[in-house]
Amino acid sequence: MKNLLLMAGMALFFASCSDDSESPSNNETPSANKVLMLKVDFETNVFEGGKELTFEDADGFTITADYNPPGDFGDVTLMYEEANDTIFSGGIVWLGLGEMTYPESLADDSTFATITNALPLPATEDFEIVEYDEYAYYPDEIDYQSIWGAVDNLQLLKDYRESNPDANIRLFLYTPSVGEGNPAEWDWFVIVKN
């Protein structure tokens, strides 16, 4: 009887776990509505981790933003408009450092399975900048090749590109420090939809 109660308790514990876990994938069915976010360091173009998010079914994939400019403290939230749900949220501090608040954490880069043959660089037209504000900072010249080169060997990215090859690849530059912000604290987020 004790074993049965223990097993039931463990089943309830695992069932209550959030999809905001430390693994890159939350192991939903392949047809689930998912978005993959991959974090790449702004200065070094090194892959630092990522997250696979699952949403209610929705037609289309539009990213909208709620941006509060930092007088001293501000923030940016990216929404998956059709699913009416959050993709990203983080603080922005003038002469300071904000932090990402959603997802709460990202899976470490070492947890992502890799492939032997890197994915080819998509055409520049296949990339779309996430314009969260008319004054949002993006470099005049974006090094798409280096950003893509940081993630082009990831199995999950290959799966996403194969399941939705015509989808744009969204690029979001998160700048948690502005004013005399430190680019060493900034990160690209490569966002793809399955």
DAFEN-V931354 format. One record per helix or strand of 2 or more residues. SS is the DSSP state (H for helix, E for strand). FROM is the first residue (numbers start at 1). LEN is the number of residues. If there is no record, write none. Layout:
SS_FROM_LEN, SS_FROM_LEN
This chain:
H_2_14, E_33_9, E_47_9, E_63_6, E_73_8, H_81_3, E_85_10, E_100_3, E_107_2, H_109_3, H_124_3, E_127_3, H_144_8, H_155_9, E_169_6, E_177_2, H_183_3, E_187_7
